[in-house]
Amino acid sequence: MKVLMCNKFLFEDGGPERYILELSRMLEKEGNQVFYFAMQHPKNIKTPYSKYFVCRVSLTDPAKVNWLDKMKISLKIIYSTEAKKNMERLVSEQKPDIAHLHNIYHQISPSILPVLHQKGIPVVMSLHDYKLVCPNYKLMTQGEVCEKCNSSKYYQAVLHKCVKNSFSASLLNCMEMYIHKFLKLYEKNVDLFISPSLFMREKLSEFGFDKSKIAYLPPWIKEIKLAPSYSSEDYFLYFGRINREKGLETLIRAMERIKEGKLLVVGQGEEAEKLQRYVIENEIDNVKFLGFTQRKKLDELIRGSRFVVLPSEWYENSPSTVYESFALGKPVIGSRIGGIPELIEDGINGLLFEPKNVDELAEKIKYLYHHPLLAEKMGIAAREKVEEKYSEEEYYQKLLGLYDSLIKNGGEKNV
């Protein structure tokens, strides 16, 4: 099978890109041919298909861009004629059996979708965030969960400056959403959306997407190949982005109430400096920031921990933190929000608490810290769940089934 993989980046920029590269390796290992469509970037993996890639679009330094270039970038974000032409050439020359899309927003745009549809190529799109229904991807604004854009009220993003706290950026994303919605670019041209959580599937349905075109397919966990550890040292762990929506402030305030054990924080993000300063100023000596950590070292830290904490305050989709912790034999204390409760069975393989509830989180941490045998038992249950439901073999067979069904039925699939 010839699979066209589309994403704006083709290097490990974050979780979606890590997933895409691993998925491509899986498909090729099983004898499929994978080729790519992305944006040109010096960090991209080497591939002969880069000749089709669109020119690089940088959205990070608007102050350094003159007004004419800003206008060109804005038009590309909404509809890229370059991406359309390059996709036409790629499809004509490579003749894929199926296209699997990921994050094509902005740098590529949905201009490629009608090309694929008109050529009769089935289109699958994995959902990594809420961009199809929310201009800022997160269904969150000003530190709170937000669904004001439901029923296509995208102007709310402008009123609240939801995108980068910028009126102009919010206006651009609002216009983009209205134009794409009016043209029904995703609804008409994507045959099947893949959601890694039941929560996201339900949320998109609430916002007007056809539920029959959204398949639930949780990810596979490559860490399942690593040996778990059920014993622990005298610490617990947070790892991931240190951004506002991840709830680190709530976790650190909970640590002010806890004198036992130690919290290790692994990761980087926009809130890191502020939180480190808070820890120092308030003499919280049981929290240590480790910054960015290489994967091998991170796995060792997870293995040595008593448990992992995920205090998110937004609609987490299907967080890799939970899967990776489970695979290495560790229970997770997580917020009761988004897709997290689908994974954590309260009292079985972890504990749940209400988002932003500092006192409840502190109590859950103290309880599990003082019951190491229970933590071990939960860790065993967590590993068993991963082995039962999230193996690479099971994922490949389910994905291949979706691919085959779409190809045989000319792009139509009911799920």
N, C-alpha and C positions, 0 to 999 in steps of 0.2 A: 504494500500500500504506500502511496506517495502522499505524505502529510506536509502541508504548508503551515509553519508555525509563525504567527504574527505577534509582535510586541514592540513597543517603542524602543526598549533597550535590549541589547543582546550581551549583557554582562551582568554579573551578580550585584545588582544595585539594591536589592532587597528581597523579601520573601517571594513575591511573584516571579522574579527573574530566576531565583534559585530553583523554584518549582519547574519553570519552563525548561531550563537546561537539564535538570534531572529527568523530566518527562521525555525530552528528546533523546537522551541516552537510553532510556528504557525502550522507547519505540525502535530505535536502531538496533539495540541488542536482540530484539525479537524479529529482526529481518525487514523492518520497514525503512523506507527512505524518507528522511526529514530534510526539508530546506526552509529557508528563513526569509522573512520580510521585516525590516526594522528601520531605525534611524541610524545614519552614519555617526560613529562615535569612536574615539581612539581606544576606548576600553573594550570594545566589542570583541568577542571571540573571532578567530580567523575563520572565514567561510568564503567559498567561491561565489556565494549568492549576494555578497555585498554590493555587486554592480547594480543591483536593483534597488538598493536602499535609498531612502529620501535624505535630502541634505539635513544637516544638523540644525535643530531649532533649540536655542537656549532660552529658558524662561526664568533664569535665576537672577540676572542682573539688569532689570529694566531701566535703571538709571543710566546705564552705559549705552543704551540703544536710542538712536534718534527717532523722531516721530514717524518718518517714512518707513523705517524698518519695523517699528512697532505696528504700523498699519498692515504691513506685509505679513508679519507673524500672526496678527489677529485673524486675518483672512485665512491663513493656512490652518490655524487651530479649528476654525469653523468648517472649512472644506478645502482640502489640499488637492489641487489639480496635478501637482507633481506626483503625489502618492497614487492617484488614480491612473495616470499614464504609466508609471513604473509597474503598478500591479497588472495592468493590461499586458505589458511586455512579459512579465514573469509568467503569468498564466498561459500565454500563448506559447512560450518556449518550454516551460517545465511541465505543464499539464498535470496539476495535482489532482488526486482523487477526492481530497477533503481539505478544508482550511480550518485550523484551530486558532482562534483569536484570543488575545488576552488584553492587556492595557494598550489600546491603540489611540486613546484620547490625546488630543492636542498635537503631539509630535507627528502623528500619522493621520488622524481623523477618520471618521466613518465613510469618507469618500471612496474607499476601496470596496465597501460592501456591495453596492450595485454591480460593480464589475464582476465579483465572484458569483453573485446571484444570476446575472445575465448569461454567464458562461456555464451555468448549470452545476457549479461546484458547491456541495453542501457546506454550510458554515456552522461551526460550533464555537461558542464563546464562553470561556471560563470567567466567572465573576470573582474578582479579587477585592472589590470594594463596592461602594454604593453610588458610583458616578452616574449610572444610568438614571437615577432618580434624585440625585443631590448634587448641586453645583460644586460643593467643596469635598465630595467623596465620602464624608464621614457621618452624615445625619447628626451633626453636632455643631453648635455654635456658642461662642462665649462661655465655654466650659460646661454646657448643658446639652443633653440629647435633644435633638430638634427634628420635627417632622412638618415644619411649616410649608415646605415645598410640595407637599402632597396635593393631588389634583392639579398638577402642573403650575403651581403658584411660585414659579422660579424667581419672580421679582422680589420675594422675601429675602433672597440672598443678597440683593443690592441694598435693601433697607437695613439689613444687619451687618453688611460688609463681611460676609461669611468667608470669602476667599482672601487669605493673607491679610485680613483686616484692611482691605483696600477697596475703595469704591470702584475704581476703573477695572481691577481684576475681577471683582464680583459682577460688574456689568457685562464684561466680556463673556464670562462663563454663563451668565443668565441668557444672553443672546444666543450663545452656542446651544444651550439646552432647548430654547424655544424653536430654533431653526431645525434642529435634528428631530424634535418631537413633531413639528409640522410636516416634515418630509417623511416621517416614520422610517428613518434610515435603519434603525436597529430592529424595529418590529417587523418590517417587511423583508429584511435581507438576512437576518440571523435565524437559522432553522432550529437551533437548540442552544439554550443557555445552560451552563453547568454551574450549580451552586454547591459549595463544599459544606454548607450548613442548611438545616431545615429552616432555621430562623431567617436567613437571607431569602430563601425561596418564598416564605410567607410574606416577608416585608415587600419584596418586589411585586408580589401579587396584590397586596394592599394598595400599592401605588399605581396599579393599572396594567401590569404586564400579565400576559396569558400564562397562567400557572401550568397549563399542559405542555408549554414549551420550555419549562425549567426543570431540569433533571437534578436530583440530589445525588451527589457523588463525593463522599469525603475523601481526603487525600490518603496516600500511602505514606508510611514513615520509614525512611531508610535507616534510622537509628535502631530499628528492630533487629538489625544484624549485629548490633553491639551487645555485649553481655551486660545485663542489669546488675545493680547493687542494691541490696535491701538494708544493709547496715548504713550507719551515718556518723558524721562528725558533729561537732557542736555548733552548727550554723544552718541557716535556711537561706533561700536564694530567690532573687528576682533577676530575670534576664530578658532583654528586649529593648525597644526604643524608650528613651527617657523623655517622653512628650506628655503634654498636659492630660490628654485623654487616657493615658495608661494608668493614672491614679497613684503615681509614686508619692505625691504629697500626702495623700491619705495613709499610705503605708508607713511613711516616715513619722507622721504624727502618731500612728499606732505604736511605733517603736519607742516613743517617748514614755509610753505607759508600761513598757516591758523591760524588765531588768535581766532576764535570762536569755542565754543564747546570743547569736549575732546574725544580723542581716547582711549578706553580701549582694551588692548591686552591680550587675554586669550590663554594659551598654553605653550608648551615647545618645544625645538628643538636646533639643532646645531648652529643656528644663534642668539639665544636669548641673550647670554652674549655680543656678539659684538654689537648688536643693542641697548641694554640697555646702553652700554658704549657710543655709538654715541649720544644717547638722552641726557645723562648727560653732555658730553663734549660740546655739541652744545646748551645747555640750552633750550631744547625743553620741555616746561613745560605743554603742552597740550596732552602728551602721558603718559599713565600709564600701566606698565606691571603687570599683576595679577598672572602669572604663571599657574600651573595646578589648575583647579577648578572642584569640584564635579558636576555631571550632574544636580542635582536639582538647585544648585546655578547658573550654566551656563544658564539654562532655565530662571531663574529670570533676569539675566543680559540681555539676548536677549529680553525678554518682555519689559524691561525698556528702551531699546535703541531706538534711532530715526530711525536708519537703520544699516545694517551690510555691511562691505566692504570685498570683496574677490579679492585681487590684483594679482592673480596667473600669473606666467610667463611661465608655461609649459602647455602641453595638458591635462588639467583636464578632467577626464572621466565623472563622474556624481557626482559632489561634494555634500556631505551631508550637508555642510554649507548652501547651498542655500535652500535645502528642509526644513531643520530644522528652518531656519529663516522665510521662507514663512509660515510654519505651525503655527508659533507663531505670525504671523501678521506683519512681518517686510519686507520691500523692501530690495534689495541687490544692491549695486554698485559693478559690477564685470568686470573683464577683458574680452575683446572680443577674446577668445581663447578656443580651445578644445570644450568640451561639455557645457560650461557655457552659450553661446548665445541660446542654445536650451531651457534653463530654464528661463532666464531673458529676458523678452520682453521689449525692451528699451522704457522708458517713460510710461509703463503700470504697471509693478510690480518691477521696478528697473531701473538702468541706466547702460550703458556699456561704457567702455573706452578702448583705445588701450594699450596693455601691455607695461609696463615700461615708459609710458608717464606721467611723474610727474605733469606737468602743467595741462593736461587734467583731471587727477584724482583729483587734488586740486580743479579745477573748479566744477566738479561734486559733490564733497563733500560739498563745500560751497553752491552750488545751492540747494541741497536737505536739507541741514541743515537750510537754511533760508526760506524754504517752508514746514513747519511742516504739514500743512493741505494736501499738495500734498503727503507727506510721508505717512500720514494716509490712503489716498485714494489708494496709491500703495500697502500698507500693506493689505488692504481689498482685492484687486485684487489678491495678492499673496496667501492669505489664500484660496480664492475661487478656485484658480488653483489646490492647493493641495487637497482640498476636491473633486474636479471633477476628478482628474487623478491619485492620488497616495494613495488611500485607501488600507488598508490591504485586504479587501474582494476582491477588483478588482485584486490585485496582486495574491492572492491565486488562484483565478479562472483561470487566464491566465497561471500561472505556472503549475497548475494541468492539464490544457489542453495540454501543451507541454509534460508533463510526459506521459499522457494517449496516446497521439498520437505516441510517440516513442515506448512505450510498445506494442501497438497494431500493429505497422508497423515493428516490429523487429529492431528498432533503426534508421530507415530512416525517416527523416522529412524535408520537404521543407518549407521554411518560406519566 
